Amino acid sequence: MSLLPKYAAYALNSSSNNSNRHTVELYLDLVCPFSARLWSTVVVDNKLPEKFQSQIQFIFRHQIQPWHIQSTLVHTVIMAVAREYPAQLFDAITALFKRQRELFDEHIEDKSQVEIYQKILSILQEETQIQLDLEQFRIKRTEANAGNALTTDVKYHIKYARKHAVHVSPTVFIDGLEDSEISSSWTNEQWTKYLEKLQ
């Protein structure tokens, strides 16, 4: 439920003096339409992390779905944003959810890994003015099969989700336990009613 200090940017609302706050963890895949719907309802349209700031800590968690090969690349870019532009992380997530269709399988199947990264970076620059250096996403040439500069972060987030037995997106944890009744189709009213019961 807690965040490593270097991943503090994933907290969707600022810290509170209330040590009794509940924790809501949103495990989302940036290429998943259902994750996009949940993000839109909870964060963009209704700003629930702000509304419940003193009672509930909201956390974004990476849930990379391997059957979408581009998902790893999209999440890797967001990990770079969290490092370099932490104050703009949620704008970046919102932008990629907004334009996720451009990254669906049928639009990227003939593209190379570098071309997919270029597309993701282009979307971010157009939507948020965030500029990331493409070189950090290129494969390290110092040793065989070493990944790129963000591979350690990717491994951490994948291991974290696996350890918590998260299999689908979106998945929501409340105070460390999965609540499978929560649905991406929930309205603001349903979310608000649910969260008010936690207080």
N, C-alpha and C positions, 0 to 999 in steps of 0.2 A: 504493500500500500504506500510505502514511502518512496521518495525519489532520491536517487544519488544526486549529490550537489551539482555534478556536471550536467545533469538532465533536468535541472530545476525549471527550465523554460517550458517543459511539458505541463506544468501546473496551469490550468485554465483560468484560475482566479488567484489573486494575490494572497499572501499569507494573512492569517488572522491571529489575534491574541487568544482566541477561543481554542483551548486545547481539547475540547470535547467535540470538535467538528467531525462529522461523518465524511467518508471518502467515497466518491463515485469515480470509477475508472472506466473509460470508454476505449475499448479495444476496436480499432477501426482500420480498414484497408482503404487506401486512397483511390483504388480503382474499383471499389465495390459500390454499386448504386444504393444499396441499403445503408451502408455506412454514410454515404453522402446525405441521405435523407435524415438520418439520425442527427448528424452534425448540424444540418440546417435547422432542424427543429430545436435542438438543445442550445446551440451556441450562437448561430447567426440570427435567426428570426426572433427568438424569445429571450436570448441572453440570460439563460438560467444560472450560469456560473456567477454572474453579477448579482442577480436577484437573491441567490442563496449564499452569498460570499461568507457571511459570518457563521453560517451553520454547516456548510458542506464544501469540501475541497474536491474540485473536479480535476481529473488528470487524463490527458491524452496518452494512449498506449498504442504502439505500432502492432498491428496484426497483419503481417505480410502473408498473403495467400499465394502459395507456390504454383497454382495452376494458371495464374496470370504472371508470365515471366517478367513483364514490365513492372509489376508491383514492387519488386525489390529495388528497381532503379528509382521509381517515384519516391519511395520511402527513404532511400539513401539521400536523395536531394533534400528532403525535409530535414533529415539529420544534419546536413550541412547548414541549412538555414538556422536550425536550433543552435549551432555552434557560433555562426557568424552574425546572424541577425535575430537574436532571441526575442527582441521586442516586436518583431514582425512575423513571428512563427505562425500565429493564428490567421493572419491575413494570407500567408502563403498556403496554409492548409485549405482555407476557404477557396482560394483561387484554383487550386488543383482539383478540389471537389467540383467546383463550378464548371471546369472544362475537362473533366475526366473522360468524357466520351471521345475526345481527341486522342486519348491514350488507350482506348479499348483495343482488344486483340486484332480486330479487322483493320485498324488503322496503322498498326505497327508491325505486322507480320513480316514485311519485307525490309524492315529497317535494321541497321546494325545497332549494337549496344550504344555506341557513341552517338549515332543519329537520334536514338530515343532520348538520351541525356540532353542533347541539343534542343530537342522539342520541349522537354520539361523546363529547361532553363529559359527558353523563349517565352513560354506561357508565364512563368514567374516574372520575367522582366516586363512583359506587357501589362500584367495585372497589378503588380506591386512595386515595380522598379527595383526589385532585388536583383543584384548582379553577382553571380557566382562564377568562379573560375572553372572552366571545363576540365582543366588538368587534374584536379583532385579526384575526378571520377574515372580517370584513365587507369588502366591496370599498371601496378607496380612492376617494373622490369628488373628489380634487384634480386628476386628469387621466383621460382616457378610457382604458378597458381596462388599468388599471394593476395589477390584482390586489389582493392584500391585504398586510398587514404581513410576511407570511412568503414572499411570492412569490420574492424573491431566493434564499432557501434552497432552495425547491422547484426553481428553475432550476439551481442548482449541483448538486444531487444527481442530477437527470435527466441533465445534461450529463456528469457523472462516469460514470454507468452507460453512457451511449451511447458515450463515448470508449473504454470498455473492452469495447464490443461485447456487452454483456449484453442478451439478448433474452427470456429466460424466467425464471420464478421457481419454485423457488429455483435460484440459480446460486452455486457455491462456487469461490472463487479460493484457490489455495495459493501463497504467495510470488509473487503478481502474475500467475499464470497460471491460466486456467480448468481445472478438472478435471471433465470431463463424466461421468466414471464415478460420481461421488458422487450418491447418490439420496436423495430425501426418505424413502424406505422403509427406509433403513439403520437397523439396530438400534444400541443402545449398544455391543454387542460389535464390530460392524463398524467403527463410528467409532473406538473405542478402538484396535483393531488397526491401523487406517489411520494414526492420529495417532502411535502409538508408533513407526512406521516413519520418521517425520519427524525423530525425535530423533537 
